């Protein structure tokens, strides 16, 4: 959040909202493993433009075969399946309108 010039209270509010939405959508959290941290460090050494934050997400996605919901194109360079936010929201909209 700091990179987007948001203060700590904005960040806390956003993360709380995301957590509530995840729970209500039956999404589960994945714990960070030492393998994720090792891969993250390798990715950071190989891709100098990768931030630590994006490196953590990338390593968890790669180690677990996940798709990342993000507008960050750096994930494309890492061969990670990525779903831009607009496509994700469109997918959610279609799912909720079908029920």
PyMOL commands that set and color helices and strands:
alter all, ss='L'
color gray80, all
select helices_A, chain A and resi 2-4+8-24+34-46+52-64+74-77+85-98
alter helices_A, ss='H'
color red, helices_A
select strands_A, chain A and resi 68-69+82-83
alter strands_A, ss='S'
color yellow, strands_A
deselect
rebuild
show_as cartoon
